[in-house]
Amino acid sequence: MFNALEVFTTVIVGVMVGVEFSVAFVINRILDALPGDNGQLGRAHGGRMLGAVMPVWYIGSLVLVAVWAVAGWHDGAGLVVTAGGLLILSVIMSVLLLVPINNRGKTWTPENRPADWKQQMNRWDRFHYVRVAVIIAAFALLVAALV
């Protein structure tokens, strides 16, 4: 049962990392290359869609890692605890840095967006790159803990 928890948690976190990595390095680049206002409209839609799903995914992943750390404490859970700390950091970063920008951006249309909307999206992207690095590190620690 414990092995199933380890594998399930690692897969859930890994898929989350994959989604966030693809947003950073694939989807946003595709959206930014679209003509006219299509990229901004796509980002707004993505912000609404992923903004509804990702909080559950981040918190769910953190809960799974916490359960793994507690259940495996007697075997030494240092890597898992560190991964959990990184996931906590990613949640804090999300709430303080990314969510406020996302909440604004998901309501924008070509008619109501602010003049500095591109700068705000670039700022979100920079914070997102850091968050992706943090969750990749957490995922790598979970994989290492499986070995």
N, C-alpha and C positions, 0 to 999 in steps of 0.2 A: 504494500500500500504506500509506504514511504517513497519507494522508487517511482511509483506512478505520480505522486505529488511533485517530485523533483523534475521529472520529464515534462509533465503538464505545465508547470510553472515556467520552465525554460522555453517551451514552445510558445506559450502565450506572450512572454516578454520578447522572444525573438520575432514573432510576427508583428508585434507593436513596433519594434525597432525597424523592421522592414518597411512598414507603412510610413513611418516618420522619415526614414532615409529616402524613400521614393518621393515623398512630398518635397524634401529639400533639394534633391539632385535630379529629379525627373519631372514631376508634375508641375512644379512652379516654373521650371525652365520652359516647358511646353506652353504653359499659360502665358508667360511673358513674351513668347514669340508670336502669339496670335495677333492678327490685325485688329486695329481699332480698339474698341472698348471690351472686346471679348475676353482678354486676359483678366482684366479687373472684375468683370462679371463672373468669370470662372473662379477666381480667388474668393469672391464673396460667397458664392455657392459652396465652395469647399470649406470655407470657414463655418458656414451654417451646418453642413453635414458632419464634418469631422469634429466641430466644436460640440456637437451633441454626443458623439460616441467616445471621443478620446478621454474625457474625464473618468468615465466608467472603466475604461481600459487601464489607465494609469493607476487609479486607486485599486482596482481589482488585482493588478499585477503586484502592487505593493502589499496587499493583504496576503496574496499567495506566497510571496517571498517571506513575509513575517511568519506565516504558518510553518513554512519550511525551516526557517531559522529556529523556531521554538521546538519543532518536532525533532530536529537534528542536532540540538544543542549538545547532547552528550557525545556526539561524534566530532565536535569541533565545527562550528558554523561561521568561522571568521570571514570566509569569502562571501557567504550568503548575507551575513550582516552588513558587510561593506557594500554589496550590491544593493541591499535595501536602503542604505544611507544615500547611495547615488540616486535611487529612485525617488527618495524623499526630496533630494535636491532638485530633481527634474520637476517634481510637482510644485515646489516652491517657486522655481523659475517660471513655470507655466502660469501660476496664479499672479505673480507679481509683474512679470515682463511680457509674456506672450498673450495671455487672455485679454488684457485691456485693449491691446491693438486689434486682436481678432474680433472682439465685440464691436469695435467701431467699424472695422472693415467689412464685416458680414452684412452690414446695413447699407453699404454704399452702392449707389448706382451712378452711371455717368452724369446724372443730373444733380446729385446731392453730395458727391465726394468732395473732400477738401482739396485745396490746391496742392498740398504737400502729401497727397495720398501715396505717391511712389516712394517718397522718402520713408513714410511710415511702413510700407510693405518691405522696403530694404532693411529697415531696423528690425522688423519681425523676423525676416530671413536670417539676419546675423544672430539674433538670440536663438533661433531655431537650430542653426548649425551647432551652437554650443550645447543645446539640449540634446541633439542627436548624438554628439560625442559622449555626453554623460550617460545616456541610456545604452549606447554601444558598450561602454566600459562596464556598466552593470550587467549586461547580457554576457559579456566575456567572462566576468567573474562567476556567473551562474554556470556557464559551460565548464569552467575550470573546476567548480565545486562538484560537478557530476563525475569527474575523472577520478 
